[in-house]
Amino acid sequence: MVRLAFANGLPLHTFYSAYLGYKEPIWSRDIDRHPSDGLLNVISRRSGQALEKLKSLTLSSYEGFLFERLPLTGNSPWIIPAGLFHRTRQRAGMQFCPLCLRDDVVPYYRRCWRLALYAMCEHHLCIMREYCPSCSTPVAFHRHGIGRGKDIPAGALRFCHRCDVDLSQTPPDHLFWSEARSFSRLVATIKSLEQPGSNLWHVFSPCGVPFFQGIRVLIGVINGRNGHGLRQQLGEIFGIKIGNDDPKKHFDFEGLGAKERLTLLLAVIWLTDDWPKRFLNLCSLAKFTRSRLAEDFRALPFWLACMADEYLDSRSYVLSSEEIIAAGYYLKNKQQTVTWQLLGVTLGLPRDSAKAAWQIWTSRNS
């Protein structure tokens, strides 16, 4: 939308209100998510692009792949929040790869750059940038076209809207990661964002949503208040800081900086290789149990819940009264006197539990 207006040499408000006749607010909301049907119809009619094609350019196109539904408002899993307040972006919202902007004949910001999962450029393998290196302002390239009598410079999208620094000249930053396989697997996962038909996660789930849901849970566990031991063990394995130990800074994954997101993603991708052996070994070293994995196990995807139930559940099994009574009648049918010792042997109970079971038996048969 921004490039369309600039290519016609017009500021945004003039182009969409005066020339295209769309009078409703546009730039005071996150239009990458759910632009109104009225706006899309106007653009479709005047540009000759099919309505479905325009809808496929929005973030809602990731529905059924990264998440089930993209909400109209509020934060969403995997989408970097813009934090809009009176047209001003309080949070990062958009990222950029300086080398991509440098290589573009006409600079543009990719749809996938709005995704928290896209912490590294798949082409140049550098860490994504979120703020101007000079004035630390979040990227808001559309603001080049907001304001009365504003001239739009050639290649405007390469420049910071606030201080005019050339973002494409930002020095690229690369992360040293010692484990090559997890690095290449993350690159393949990032590439799959624009190839929804690919299925890199077939070992975990037949479709993308449960896989990415589980990945986000694991990231939250490692970077959460109960993940100190996990972070410590992972840091020793890779020789690099993983996550954040400041209790005041355990933000949602989407609110973290690109470098923090990248290290967490690489760690989790490494853990999912040879699943669940590596993760279980890590949990054993960190003394991490099932109860710390999630507050509501019904929210876990099947592949993660099954692993937790089978391998991480250290709770003692609590016998029901019916099982105790049935064991007592079993002993009586064998012509044996029901004592706490025999109940303990029959049910495999330790001394105190056997005595408690015998109390239940006698109360029912007194």
PyMOL commands that set and color helices and strands:
alter all, ss='L'
color gray80, all
select helices_A, chain A and resi 2-7+12-19+37-47+51-55+59-62+98-103+111-114+141-145+156-158+167-169+180-194+208-223+228-238+247-249+253-255+258-272+277-286+290-292+297-299+302-312+321-333+340-347+351-364
alter helices_A, ss='H'
color red, helices_A
select strands_A, chain A and resi 84-85+88-89
alter strands_A, ss='S'
color yellow, strands_A
deselect
rebuild
show_as cartoon
